[in-house]
Amino acid sequence: MERKVIVIVGPTCSGKTKVSLDLARRLSTEIISADSRQIYKYLNIGTAKPVLEDLKSVKHHFINYIEPGEEYNVSRYESDGLKIIEDNLSKGQIPIVVGGSGLYIHAIVDGIFDAVDTDEEYRDKLKENREKLGNQFLYDELKKVDPKSASNMLPQNWKRVMRALEVYHLTGKPIWKFQQEHNRESNISFVQFGLEWQREVLYQNINNRVDKMIETGFVNEVEKILEMGYSKKLNSLNTVGYKEIISYLENEICLERAIELIKRNTRHYAKRQMTWFRKDDRINWLKINSKNDLEKVPDLIISQISNLN
């Protein structure tokens, strides 16, 4: 019997959570989150985590998994995620991987290269340059030696940028070559589905969600996280929504401006997500124009999965 895993991807506000919950209940299986922000405790409203009732009714992995100040990388996610998948498959389940973090999806489906050693002295130098000259400086340095890898990153992904620079420094080869050569043997069939909305409708979904976040206490959530002693400089809080509300709390901008920026930056993030996912021609795209269309997605997925038997 083929060992199958359902993978559901798409931009923020596309309905991935609803679809995965409906599917998991119908298939009596578990959900493996591929969201690099829902993994943190206390970041609830701003990351649109499933509500407590849903977390109780369907077993989720990698939700509220680590503290906001804890370090966690994609290589660990790959290792931890594959163990959970194997456990699900051994119980006769079809696990569901769902999320919008492209690198996490890539790690589960294809694997992440992480074999080159580290150079702590060089890494300290990069950190010093970042503090003095900013993220853009490191990104520009990477573009000089490895433009291909840089094209798949953003300056704010400074840890990834630093790692790519470090690999080039140690080996003289761009990191993408090592990643390309890293072939993980697997007898698992990852069947990927993408939720694709008309841009205008998706953007309205985003605006509505941000308004609801504010109405349901997002500002108080951010205040409480900071009151717990977590630094605003943490990677976990360098997230759309949280950084804008922090600016508001520090009287740098008014609340109306913070809301406006969250909506704008979330739209930009959704666009980047779609750019990433569209590069993978293995994704089966399901066009969504309304909530009614979204209700039909679980049936479509189950039908396609059944036809693969």
Backbone bond lengths (Angstrom), bond angles and torsions (degrees), N, CA, C in turn:
res aa  C-N    CA-C-N  psi(-1)  N-CA   C-N-CA  omega(-1)  CA-C   N-CA-C  phi
1 M - - - 1.467 - - 1.528 109.92 -
2 E 1.357 115.91 133.62 1.455 120.09 -178.41 1.522 110.88 -67.36
3 R 1.325 114.90 137.06 1.466 121.53 179.74 1.526 107.52 -91.17
4 K 1.341 116.46 105.91 1.455 121.38 -173.60 1.519 111.96 -111.03
5 V 1.325 114.12 146.24 1.460 122.49 173.67 1.522 107.17 -129.77
6 I 1.326 116.92 129.87 1.464 121.71 175.60 1.526 108.62 -87.06
7 V 1.325 116.19 131.39 1.466 121.42 177.40 1.527 108.22 -121.04
8 I 1.323 116.32 124.09 1.463 121.76 -179.87 1.525 108.91 -115.42
9 V 1.330 116.33 120.26 1.459 121.14 -178.02 1.525 109.73 -125.78
10 G 1.312 114.48 172.73 1.454 120.61 178.70 1.509 110.14 151.78
11 P 1.320 116.97 171.36 1.462 120.42 -179.18 1.517 111.61 -74.00
12 T 1.302 115.89 167.88 1.454 120.99 175.74 1.526 109.85 -58.64
13 C 1.324 116.33 145.28 1.471 123.75 179.49 1.526 113.58 69.93
14 S 1.326 118.03 21.47 1.465 119.76 -178.96 1.528 112.78 -95.64
15 G 1.344 117.58 -4.59 1.459 119.78 177.59 1.508 114.81 96.92
16 K 1.326 117.21 16.28 1.467 121.05 -178.12 1.527 111.73 -59.25
17 T 1.338 117.02 -41.46 1.465 120.72 -177.62 1.524 110.75 -62.63
18 K 1.326 116.73 -47.20 1.467 120.55 -178.94 1.525 110.76 -61.22
19 V 1.312 116.56 -46.81 1.472 120.60 -178.72 1.526 110.95 -62.24
20 S 1.328 116.31 -44.11 1.470 119.27 -177.93 1.527 111.45 -66.07
21 L 1.323 116.81 -38.12 1.469 119.94 178.19 1.525 111.33 -65.24
22 D 1.329 116.59 -45.51 1.465 120.11 178.43 1.529 110.70 -60.26
23 L 1.316 116.18 -44.38 1.467 120.70 179.69 1.518 112.00 -64.11
24 A 1.330 115.79 -45.88 1.467 120.11 -177.06 1.523 111.36 -61.02
25 R 1.331 116.22 -39.87 1.467 119.59 179.22 1.528 110.80 -66.89
26 R 1.307 116.77 -40.84 1.456 119.64 -177.99 1.520 112.18 -72.70
27 L 1.327 116.93 -31.09 1.462 120.82 -178.51 1.526 112.65 -97.19
28 S 1.341 116.63 -1.14 1.474 121.82 -178.68 1.530 110.74 51.23
29 T 1.322 114.84 55.66 1.455 119.97 -177.48 1.525 110.64 -133.02
30 E 1.321 116.80 -170.35 1.460 123.03 -176.08 1.518 111.04 -116.72
31 I 1.326 115.28 160.43 1.464 121.88 -178.47 1.523 109.80 -111.59
32 I 1.312 115.70 131.37 1.465 122.43 176.27 1.521 107.17 -109.79
33 S 1.318 116.79 109.02 1.455 121.33 -177.35 1.526 111.21 -72.89
34 A 1.329 115.43 135.01 1.466 121.69 173.79 1.525 107.86 -118.07
35 D 1.319 114.77 57.39 1.451 122.39 -179.43 1.523 107.87 -124.75
36 S 1.314 116.46 116.72 1.466 121.14 -173.42 1.519 113.50 -74.18
37 R 1.337 118.15 -2.18 1.458 120.92 178.13 1.525 112.09 -114.38
38 Q 1.317 117.88 -34.32 1.461 119.63 176.52 1.526 111.49 -66.20
39 I 1.299 116.52 -13.04 1.459 121.72 178.93 1.531 111.44 -66.60
40 Y 1.353 116.81 -21.52 1.463 121.05 -176.74 1.529 111.89 -88.48
41 K 1.319 115.57 140.07 1.463 121.19 172.72 1.530 109.19 -68.45
42 Y 1.313 115.66 153.04 1.464 125.80 173.27 1.529 114.12 75.23
43 L 1.340 118.58 -19.48 1.459 121.17 177.19 1.526 107.17 -88.25
44 N 1.318 115.90 84.67 1.464 120.78 -170.78 1.528 113.39 -104.30
45 I 1.323 115.71 -65.41 1.462 119.61 -176.01 1.526 111.18 -63.73
46 G 1.319 115.96 -45.17 1.462 120.42 -176.23 1.511 114.80 -68.34
47 T 1.330 117.87 -18.35 1.468 121.05 177.95 1.522 112.22 -105.35
48 A 1.342 115.96 1.98 1.479 121.60 179.58 1.525 111.77 54.22
49 K 1.332 115.42 47.23 1.464 119.55 177.16 1.534 110.61 -63.55
50 P 1.322 116.80 153.61 1.471 118.99 171.21 1.528 109.09 -57.97
51 V 1.328 116.96 146.38 1.466 120.60 -179.66 1.520 109.55 -69.75
52 L 1.330 116.14 161.48 1.457 122.16 -175.08 1.523 112.02 -55.80
53 E 1.320 116.87 -39.76 1.464 120.79 -179.78 1.532 111.04 -59.73
54 D 1.329 116.70 -41.64 1.465 120.52 179.51 1.524 111.43 -70.91
55 L 1.332 116.79 -36.43 1.465 120.26 177.96 1.522 111.13 -65.20
56 K 1.327 116.02 -30.36 1.461 120.32 178.85 1.527 111.87 -78.91
57 S 1.331 116.35 -34.60 1.473 119.78 -175.13 1.518 112.63 -80.40
58 V 1.339 117.30 -27.62 1.469 121.92 178.27 1.519 108.19 -130.03
59 K 1.310 116.68 129.33 1.466 119.98 -179.29 1.518 110.17 -68.57
60 H 1.337 115.47 125.42 1.460 122.80 177.81 1.525 109.87 -113.69
61 H 1.314 115.79 145.63 1.464 121.79 174.22 1.530 108.98 -116.31
62 F 1.317 116.66 144.84 1.465 124.61 178.92 1.528 113.21 69.68
63 I 1.323 116.42 26.10 1.461 121.19 168.53 1.528 106.40 -110.45
64 N 1.333 117.97 129.70 1.477 121.80 -175.88 1.531 110.27 55.01
65 Y 1.315 115.56 44.04 1.470 122.16 -171.38 1.523 112.69 -88.70
66 I 1.350 117.32 -34.44 1.463 120.57 -176.63 1.530 110.11 -138.08
67 E 1.334 115.77 164.31 1.463 122.20 176.36 1.535 110.14 -74.04
68 P 1.329 117.85 153.91 1.466 120.45 -179.65 1.526 114.16 -57.78
69 G 1.325 117.07 -28.03 1.455 119.76 -179.03 1.515 114.62 -94.09
70 E 1.324 116.59 2.61 1.463 120.73 -175.98 1.525 110.66 -85.25
71 E 1.334 115.31 142.33 1.459 120.59 177.45 1.526 109.77 -82.91
72 Y 1.313 116.12 137.84 1.467 120.94 177.24 1.516 107.13 -152.52
73 N 1.333 117.32 132.89 1.459 119.00 -177.83 1.519 111.42 -121.13
74 V 1.311 114.59 169.86 1.461 120.38 -173.51 1.522 112.13 -69.04
75 S 1.330 117.71 -26.67 1.464 120.13 177.38 1.530 110.70 -66.79
76 R 1.332 115.98 -40.44 1.469 119.53 175.77 1.517 110.26 -65.03
77 Y 1.321 115.22 -38.50 1.461 118.68 179.23 1.528 110.77 -61.88
78 E 1.318 116.23 -42.82 1.468 119.86 178.41 1.526 110.78 -58.56
79 S 1.326 115.73 -48.88 1.464 120.26 -178.31 1.524 111.70 -63.40
80 D 1.331 116.49 -48.56 1.469 120.76 -178.91 1.527 110.98 -65.10
81 G 1.339 116.06 -41.46 1.454 120.22 -177.70 1.512 113.10 -65.47
82 L 1.332 116.75 -40.89 1.465 120.00 -179.36 1.530 111.52 -66.22
83 K 1.323 116.70 -33.75 1.471 119.74 176.92 1.527 110.40 -63.56
84 I 1.326 116.51 -41.91 1.467 120.77 179.46 1.524 110.05 -66.20
85 I 1.326 116.37 -42.09 1.468 120.25 178.38 1.522 110.68 -60.02
86 E 1.318 116.85 -45.68 1.475 120.39 179.37 1.519 110.63 -61.25
87 D 1.332 116.84 -39.24 1.465 120.40 179.00 1.530 110.65 -64.43
88 N 1.325 116.28 -43.44 1.470 120.44 178.22 1.524 111.09 -62.40
89 L 1.320 116.09 -46.74 1.463 120.19 -178.55 1.532 111.54 -62.90
90 S 1.326 115.85 -35.85 1.471 119.40 179.57 1.520 111.78 -66.19
91 K 1.338 116.91 -21.80 1.464 121.92 178.45 1.526 111.67 -93.61
92 G 1.339 116.20 6.59 1.447 120.09 179.03 1.510 114.23 80.35
93 Q 1.322 117.62 14.99 1.459 121.66 -179.54 1.524 111.21 -93.18
94 I 1.323 115.39 159.49 1.465 121.33 170.96 1.526 105.95 -107.31
95 P 1.327 118.75 97.54 1.467 120.06 -176.91 1.524 111.83 -65.24
96 I 1.331 114.88 153.12 1.461 121.48 -179.25 1.521 108.92 -117.53
97 V 1.334 116.58 116.67 1.466 121.97 174.25 1.516 106.88 -96.39
98 V 1.327 117.59 126.96 1.462 119.92 -176.76 1.522 110.87 -139.22
99 G 1.331 115.98 134.94 1.456 118.11 177.66 1.513 112.42 167.78
100 G 1.325 113.98 171.74 1.452 120.39 -179.52 1.511 113.62 -114.36
101 S 1.331 117.79 4.84 1.470 121.22 178.70 1.523 108.77 -86.73
102 G 1.327 115.47 101.70 1.455 120.49 -173.54 1.510 114.47 -55.85
103 L 1.329 117.06 -39.23 1.460 120.09 -178.26 1.523 111.06 -67.48
104 Y 1.329 117.63 -36.46 1.460 121.07 177.49 1.527 110.46 -66.71
105 I 1.327 116.67 -42.02 1.463 119.89 176.61 1.526 110.08 -61.79
106 H 1.307 116.36 -45.30 1.468 121.06 179.28 1.529 111.12 -59.55
107 A 1.318 116.40 -40.06 1.464 120.61 -179.62 1.526 111.41 -62.30
108 I 1.332 116.36 -43.23 1.461 120.47 -178.78 1.525 111.44 -70.23
109 V 1.331 116.14 -44.03 1.463 120.18 -173.62 1.524 112.40 -78.03
110 D 1.327 116.84 -44.14 1.462 120.53 -172.23 1.526 115.04 -116.55
111 G 1.333 116.70 -20.95 1.464 119.22 -177.57 1.514 111.61 96.98
112 I 1.303 115.50 153.76 1.464 122.51 -179.96 1.515 108.87 -120.18
113 F 1.312 115.87 132.19 1.463 120.86 176.91 1.532 110.16 -74.81
114 D 1.328 117.61 133.77 1.469 120.81 177.72 1.531 110.17 -155.40
115 A 1.339 115.67 48.08 1.461 119.36 -174.13 1.526 114.18 -100.80
116 V 1.340 117.96 -25.72 1.457 120.17 -178.57 1.525 110.18 -68.09
117 D 1.307 115.70 138.86 1.465 122.02 -177.87 1.534 110.22 -66.75
118 T 1.312 116.07 177.98 1.461 121.42 178.60 1.523 110.38 -111.48
119 D 1.309 116.06 158.65 1.459 123.39 176.67 1.521 106.42 -127.30
120 E 1.336 115.54 96.47 1.470 120.16 -173.81 1.520 112.35 -61.28
121 E 1.334 117.02 -38.31 1.468 119.71 -179.56 1.528 110.60 -64.46
122 Y 1.328 116.56 -44.48 1.459 120.37 179.05 1.525 110.50 -66.83
123 R 1.326 116.31 -37.96 1.462 120.82 179.47 1.535 110.10 -63.99
124 D 1.321 117.22 -40.87 1.467 120.59 177.99 1.531 110.77 -62.19
125 K 1.332 115.54 -37.26 1.461 120.28 178.56 1.534 110.31 -64.82
126 L 1.332 116.36 -41.03 1.458 120.32 178.46 1.530 110.77 -64.48
127 K 1.325 115.96 -41.09 1.468 119.76 178.84 1.524 110.77 -63.27
128 E 1.322 115.87 -39.55 1.473 120.29 179.27 1.528 110.04 -64.53
129 N 1.341 116.54 -42.57 1.464 120.26 178.57 1.526 110.93 -64.37
130 R 1.327 115.85 -36.91 1.466 119.49 179.73 1.528 110.12 -64.82
131 E 1.344 116.60 -43.51 1.465 120.23 -179.05 1.526 111.42 -64.55
132 K 1.343 115.89 -36.74 1.465 120.05 -176.80 1.531 112.43 -82.88
133 L 1.356 115.49 -40.17 1.462 119.85 -168.82 1.522 114.48 -115.67
134 G 1.336 116.46 -11.59 1.455 119.50 175.14 1.522 115.60 95.06
135 N 1.325 115.05 170.17 1.466 121.75 -178.32 1.524 112.39 -62.91
136 Q 1.322 115.70 -37.63 1.465 120.06 -175.87 1.525 111.47 -62.56
137 F 1.328 116.69 -34.72 1.465 120.04 179.25 1.528 110.48 -61.52
138 L 1.335 116.73 -47.66 1.465 119.76 179.11 1.526 110.68 -62.40
139 Y 1.321 115.70 -41.12 1.470 120.01 -179.56 1.528 111.04 -62.47
140 D 1.323 116.28 -42.07 1.469 120.33 178.21 1.522 111.26 -64.23
141 E 1.340 116.81 -36.26 1.469 120.42 176.63 1.527 110.66 -64.03
142 L 1.328 116.50 -39.79 1.468 120.11 179.27 1.524 110.49 -66.92
143 K 1.324 117.53 -39.24 1.462 120.45 179.98 1.533 111.32 -60.74
144 K 1.329 116.84 -29.24 1.464 120.58 -179.85 1.531 111.79 -69.12
145 V 1.337 116.74 -38.56 1.474 119.95 -173.84 1.527 113.22 -104.16
146 D 1.334 117.33 -24.01 1.461 120.26 -176.40 1.532 109.71 -147.61
147 P 1.336 116.70 68.70 1.467 119.74 -176.72 1.534 113.44 -62.26
148 K 1.317 117.13 -28.99 1.467 119.82 -178.87 1.523 110.80 -66.04
149 S 1.328 117.29 -46.76 1.464 120.16 177.88 1.527 110.65 -66.30
150 A 1.325 116.48 -39.64 1.459 120.58 -179.73 1.524 111.25 -60.35
151 S 1.330 116.57 -33.79 1.467 120.01 -178.23 1.517 112.23 -66.90
152 N 1.331 117.32 -17.79 1.463 121.81 178.65 1.517 112.56 -102.32
153 M 1.337 116.52 13.15 1.461 121.55 -179.37 1.518 109.33 -129.40
154 L 1.314 115.11 172.56 1.462 122.00 173.38 1.526 108.04 -126.13
155 P 1.332 118.72 153.32 1.472 120.24 -179.76 1.521 113.50 -54.44
156 Q 1.346 117.26 -34.60 1.468 119.03 -179.05 1.532 113.10 -73.00
157 N 1.334 116.72 -14.30 1.471 119.55 173.41 1.521 108.91 -82.37
158 W 1.329 115.54 53.98 1.465 120.14 -168.32 1.518 113.75 -63.30
159 K 1.328 118.20 -28.61 1.463 119.02 178.03 1.526 111.12 -66.32
160 R 1.313 116.36 -40.96 1.462 120.42 177.43 1.526 110.29 -67.21
161 V 1.333 116.48 -40.35 1.463 120.70 178.58 1.527 109.89 -61.83
162 M 1.338 116.49 -45.23 1.466 120.88 178.77 1.521 111.44 -61.06
163 R 1.332 116.49 -42.06 1.464 119.86 -179.47 1.532 111.14 -63.87
164 A 1.332 116.10 -40.76 1.460 119.63 178.66 1.527 111.00 -64.42
165 L 1.336 116.70 -40.60 1.467 120.34 176.36 1.524 111.17 -64.14
166 E 1.324 115.56 -39.84 1.463 120.58 -179.15 1.530 110.82 -64.86
167 V 1.330 116.97 -42.73 1.468 120.69 179.37 1.527 110.04 -62.64
168 Y 1.336 116.19 -43.33 1.467 118.93 178.65 1.528 111.06 -64.72
169 H 1.327 116.35 -40.01 1.466 121.32 178.75 1.529 111.42 -61.36
170 L 1.315 117.20 -40.15 1.461 121.44 -176.06 1.529 113.37 -80.52
171 T 1.325 116.70 -31.76 1.469 119.53 -171.28 1.526 114.75 -118.26
172 G 1.333 117.25 -19.16 1.450 119.65 -175.02 1.523 112.88 76.44
173 K 1.329 116.49 6.37 1.462 121.61 180.00 1.527 109.54 -120.27
174 P 1.321 117.36 144.98 1.467 119.19 177.67 1.516 111.30 -68.36
175 I 1.331 116.40 149.85 1.463 120.69 -174.90 1.525 111.96 -64.24
176 W 1.341 117.42 -28.08 1.466 118.96 -177.73 1.529 111.90 -64.78
177 K 1.341 116.96 -27.98 1.467 118.82 178.31 1.521 111.04 -67.15
178 F 1.331 116.51 -39.88 1.460 119.80 177.94 1.527 110.27 -67.11
179 Q 1.327 115.30 -40.64 1.466 119.06 179.38 1.514 111.02 -64.12
180 Q 1.316 116.48 -37.79 1.468 121.76 179.69 1.528 110.91 -65.67
181 E 1.322 115.74 -35.51 1.464 120.41 -177.97 1.523 112.50 -81.31
182 H 1.334 116.55 -11.70 1.456 121.08 -177.79 1.523 109.27 -83.84
183 N 1.310 116.87 100.78 1.458 122.06 179.54 1.522 109.44 -109.37
184 R 1.306 115.48 110.13 1.459 120.10 -179.92 1.527 109.31 -87.45
185 E 1.324 115.69 121.07 1.455 119.22 178.17 1.527 109.46 -70.85
186 S 1.329 115.57 133.43 1.457 119.13 -178.72 1.516 109.76 -153.98
187 N 1.319 115.35 139.97 1.467 120.23 175.07 1.528 110.10 -108.28
188 I 1.327 114.91 28.22 1.463 121.86 178.80 1.520 108.92 -104.64
189 S 1.313 116.49 136.25 1.458 121.51 175.96 1.527 108.88 -98.79
190 F 1.326 116.59 111.04 1.462 121.42 178.13 1.533 107.96 -91.37
191 V 1.314 116.59 113.57 1.463 121.65 -178.69 1.530 107.29 -102.01
192 Q 1.318 116.03 111.55 1.462 120.62 -171.05 1.531 112.36 -102.29
193 F 1.337 114.47 135.98 1.458 122.01 177.48 1.527 108.97 -126.72
194 G 1.323 116.09 136.86 1.453 120.77 178.09 1.517 111.29 -117.30
195 L 1.328 116.21 140.94 1.458 121.94 178.69 1.524 108.19 -98.66
196 E 1.326 115.89 114.38 1.468 121.00 -174.13 1.527 110.37 -117.02
197 W 1.315 115.98 115.54 1.463 122.94 178.84 1.528 110.01 -102.64
198 Q 1.338 115.53 156.84 1.461 119.12 167.37 1.533 107.12 -61.93
199 R 1.308 115.91 138.38 1.464 120.31 -173.48 1.524 112.60 -55.01
200 E 1.333 116.73 -44.41 1.467 120.06 -176.68 1.535 111.01 -62.87
201 V 1.326 116.30 -39.82 1.467 120.49 -179.89 1.528 110.10 -69.31
202 L 1.329 116.39 -42.40 1.464 120.20 178.83 1.526 110.33 -60.74
203 Y 1.321 116.55 -43.40 1.460 119.92 -179.08 1.532 111.32 -64.74
204 Q 1.323 117.13 -34.29 1.459 119.53 175.79 1.513 110.79 -68.76
205 N 1.345 116.38 -37.74 1.472 120.45 174.59 1.525 110.71 -58.40
206 I 1.334 115.36 -41.49 1.470 120.42 179.80 1.520 110.52 -63.92
207 N 1.327 116.90 -46.80 1.467 120.10 179.83 1.526 111.53 -60.39
208 N 1.325 115.77 -41.81 1.465 119.91 179.39 1.521 111.78 -64.59
209 R 1.345 115.61 -40.52 1.465 118.62 -179.87 1.523 111.05 -64.50
210 V 1.321 117.21 -43.97 1.471 120.22 -178.93 1.526 110.23 -61.29
211 D 1.330 116.91 -42.96 1.468 119.97 177.42 1.529 110.72 -59.77
212 K 1.334 116.23 -42.05 1.466 120.30 179.82 1.527 110.96 -66.87
213 M 1.342 116.99 -37.30 1.468 120.84 177.58 1.524 110.41 -57.48
214 I 1.321 115.76 -45.91 1.466 120.33 -179.12 1.529 110.00 -65.38
215 E 1.324 116.63 -42.81 1.469 121.37 -178.84 1.526 112.37 -63.47
216 T 1.323 116.67 -32.04 1.471 120.35 -175.91 1.528 113.69 -94.24
217 G 1.344 117.54 11.56 1.462 119.81 170.68 1.504 116.95 100.85
218 F 1.329 117.85 29.07 1.464 120.10 -178.39 1.530 112.15 -62.29
219 V 1.327 116.65 -39.90 1.471 119.49 179.96 1.525 110.21 -60.67
220 N 1.321 116.79 -43.42 1.468 120.32 178.46 1.525 111.60 -63.97
221 E 1.328 116.67 -35.92 1.465 119.75 178.29 1.525 110.82 -61.02
222 V 1.323 116.06 -45.93 1.471 120.10 -179.28 1.529 110.19 -65.38
223 E 1.327 116.86 -41.64 1.464 121.13 178.33 1.526 110.71 -57.54
224 K 1.317 116.65 -45.79 1.466 121.10 -178.06 1.522 111.89 -64.14
225 I 1.332 116.90 -39.76 1.466 120.64 178.94 1.525 110.40 -61.68
226 L 1.329 116.60 -42.96 1.470 120.58 179.06 1.529 110.58 -69.15
227 E 1.325 116.85 -36.83 1.471 120.94 178.67 1.523 111.60 -66.44
228 M 1.333 117.14 -24.78 1.460 121.18 177.56 1.531 111.65 -73.42
229 G 1.333 116.08 -8.11 1.459 120.38 176.69 1.512 114.75 102.46
230 Y 1.321 117.94 4.96 1.463 120.54 179.30 1.523 109.66 -78.21
231 S 1.330 116.20 134.10 1.454 121.80 -177.60 1.523 111.30 -74.03
232 K 1.316 115.33 141.59 1.460 120.49 177.22 1.529 111.15 -65.38
233 K 1.334 117.43 -15.38 1.462 121.51 -177.93 1.527 113.09 -85.48
234 L 1.329 117.08 -3.90 1.462 120.11 179.97 1.528 110.69 -61.11
235 N 1.325 115.13 145.79 1.455 120.55 177.24 1.527 111.18 -57.62
236 S 1.326 116.35 -36.92 1.464 120.44 -178.33 1.524 112.21 -62.45
237 L 1.321 117.01 -31.51 1.464 121.14 -178.83 1.523 112.54 -93.53
238 N 1.334 116.05 -4.68 1.466 120.04 173.81 1.523 107.63 -84.36
239 T 1.311 114.66 60.52 1.457 123.93 -170.42 1.519 109.46 -131.83
240 V 1.321 116.34 141.53 1.462 119.81 177.22 1.529 109.58 -53.21
241 G 1.287 115.94 130.69 1.461 121.74 -177.29 1.513 110.31 104.11
242 Y 1.299 116.33 -59.20 1.465 120.37 -177.39 1.526 111.11 -69.61
243 K 1.327 117.31 -43.91 1.469 117.87 -177.23 1.532 111.61 -68.43
244 E 1.330 117.42 -32.79 1.461 119.60 178.58 1.534 111.32 -71.07
245 I 1.335 116.40 -39.85 1.465 119.26 178.32 1.532 110.41 -68.48
246 I 1.313 117.09 -35.13 1.467 119.92 176.20 1.528 109.81 -62.26
247 S 1.330 116.62 -41.29 1.476 119.65 177.02 1.524 110.62 -61.30
248 Y 1.317 116.46 -38.13 1.469 120.09 177.28 1.527 110.73 -65.51
249 L 1.330 116.71 -45.34 1.461 120.54 -178.38 1.521 112.09 -64.22
250 E 1.335 116.14 -25.44 1.462 120.20 178.87 1.526 111.80 -94.47
251 N 1.348 115.06 14.03 1.465 122.03 175.62 1.521 113.56 62.00
252 E 1.321 116.82 26.62 1.462 120.47 176.64 1.530 111.16 -83.85
253 I 1.321 115.79 -30.61 1.467 121.63 178.20 1.532 108.20 -142.86
254 C 1.328 116.47 161.56 1.467 119.99 177.30 1.527 108.89 -83.20
255 L 1.329 116.56 166.21 1.465 120.63 -177.33 1.528 111.29 -62.75
256 E 1.338 117.05 -39.85 1.467 119.75 179.99 1.526 110.87 -60.42
257 R 1.330 116.44 -40.32 1.469 120.52 178.31 1.526 110.55 -67.98
258 A 1.321 117.20 -39.16 1.465 120.85 178.35 1.528 110.48 -60.34
259 I 1.322 115.91 -44.61 1.468 120.73 179.57 1.520 110.53 -62.78
260 E 1.325 115.38 -43.40 1.467 120.91 178.92 1.527 110.83 -59.90
261 L 1.336 116.26 -43.19 1.466 120.85 -179.75 1.524 111.84 -68.09
262 I 1.327 117.25 -38.83 1.469 120.21 178.70 1.525 109.63 -60.79
263 K 1.323 116.20 -45.29 1.468 119.50 179.66 1.527 110.89 -62.29
264 R 1.325 116.07 -46.61 1.462 119.55 -179.59 1.521 111.94 -62.91
265 N 1.327 117.04 -48.14 1.460 120.86 -177.09 1.519 112.26 -68.69
266 T 1.336 117.21 -30.34 1.466 120.21 175.53 1.518 110.20 -69.14
267 R 1.320 117.63 -38.80 1.470 120.57 176.23 1.525 110.31 -61.78
268 H 1.333 116.12 -43.15 1.466 119.79 177.99 1.530 110.93 -62.40
269 Y 1.325 116.08 -40.55 1.466 120.48 179.56 1.529 110.31 -63.88
270 A 1.327 117.30 -42.41 1.467 121.17 179.06 1.526 110.63 -61.34
271 K 1.316 116.34 -38.88 1.463 120.53 178.63 1.528 110.74 -64.29
272 R 1.339 116.69 -41.66 1.469 120.11 178.73 1.528 110.89 -66.00
273 Q 1.333 116.38 -37.79 1.461 119.48 178.10 1.524 110.86 -60.51
274 M 1.327 116.40 -46.57 1.461 119.69 -179.37 1.526 111.16 -65.04
275 T 1.316 117.62 -37.24 1.462 120.66 176.92 1.522 110.47 -59.84
276 W 1.327 116.42 -42.38 1.470 121.62 179.26 1.528 110.35 -64.12
277 F 1.326 116.62 -52.78 1.463 120.15 -173.35 1.523 112.79 -68.37
278 R 1.305 118.04 -30.52 1.464 120.30 -178.78 1.526 112.16 -67.64
279 K 1.324 116.81 -15.73 1.467 119.70 177.46 1.525 112.12 -72.06
280 D 1.334 116.92 -17.04 1.462 121.72 -176.49 1.531 109.55 -100.06
281 D 1.342 116.36 105.23 1.465 119.27 -176.77 1.522 113.05 -78.43
282 R 1.337 117.36 3.49 1.468 120.31 176.08 1.525 112.01 -84.83
283 I 1.318 116.72 -11.12 1.468 120.50 -178.25 1.528 109.80 -78.01
284 N 1.325 116.03 128.55 1.457 122.11 174.75 1.525 108.49 -87.22
285 W 1.321 117.73 108.16 1.462 121.11 -174.67 1.521 111.01 -85.07
286 L 1.321 115.82 129.75 1.454 123.04 178.30 1.524 107.62 -110.88
287 K 1.321 116.67 117.55 1.460 120.63 -176.35 1.527 110.18 -78.75
288 I 1.338 115.77 127.67 1.460 122.82 -177.50 1.521 108.78 -120.04
289 N 1.323 116.51 127.01 1.468 120.33 177.97 1.520 112.83 -118.39
290 S 1.345 116.29 -11.47 1.460 119.40 -176.79 1.526 109.80 -159.37
291 K 1.340 115.89 169.49 1.457 120.38 175.91 1.523 111.32 -62.02
292 N 1.326 116.20 -31.32 1.456 120.80 178.15 1.528 110.46 -63.63
293 D 1.341 116.46 -41.03 1.467 120.36 176.52 1.522 110.20 -62.15
294 L 1.341 115.93 -39.72 1.459 120.47 -178.33 1.529 111.30 -62.57
295 E 1.335 116.19 -35.53 1.469 120.79 179.36 1.520 111.80 -62.11
296 K 1.327 116.99 -27.62 1.464 121.07 -176.67 1.520 113.30 -84.67
297 V 1.328 117.79 -13.14 1.465 121.56 -173.69 1.523 113.35 -60.20
298 P 1.356 119.79 -45.63 1.468 118.37 179.52 1.525 113.03 -55.89
299 D 1.353 117.38 -40.91 1.461 120.49 177.63 1.525 111.12 -61.61
300 L 1.329 116.00 -42.48 1.468 120.08 179.92 1.516 111.55 -62.60
301 I 1.337 115.69 -42.45 1.465 119.70 -179.48 1.525 111.29 -66.96
302 I 1.321 116.22 -45.78 1.467 119.72 179.82 1.524 110.53 -61.16
303 S 1.327 116.72 -40.02 1.455 120.86 178.37 1.527 111.70 -62.09
304 Q 1.339 116.27 -44.62 1.466 119.09 -179.03 1.519 111.48 -69.76
305 I 1.326 116.65 -36.88 1.468 120.32 177.93 1.524 110.09 -64.25
306 S 1.327 117.02 -41.34 1.468 121.36 -179.27 1.513 111.20 -64.90
307 N 1.319 116.97 -35.91 1.472 120.75 -179.39 1.513 112.83 -69.76
308 L 1.342 116.08 -14.19 1.475 119.54 -179.81 1.524 111.81 -83.40
309 N 1.323 117.39 -11.68 1.465 120.39 -178.59 1.530 111.01 -66.43
